[in-house]
Amino acid sequence: MKIAVIGTGYVGLVQGIIMSEFGSEVICVDKSQEKIEILNKIDNPEKEKKKLKEFLLQLTLKKLLKNQK
């Protein structure tokens, strides 16, 4: 499946990565040339996805622990 994600902010970029993990061909677009240039400079997308997944897991765990108090 081919999917286009508009915006590479907190939601769009994460959504694009998640959908690509499930086998979709994803293209992210953004009006910010700076963001696009940064994303195009990524030399190892698999390494970057791993770091992002670890970060998201940490945020999720913090939120769950906070809600248990």
Summary of the structure (lengths in Angstrom):
residues: 69
radius of gyration: 13.8
end to end distance: 41.6
largest distance: 42.0
contacts: 153
relative contact order: 0.15
helix: 64%
strand: 14%
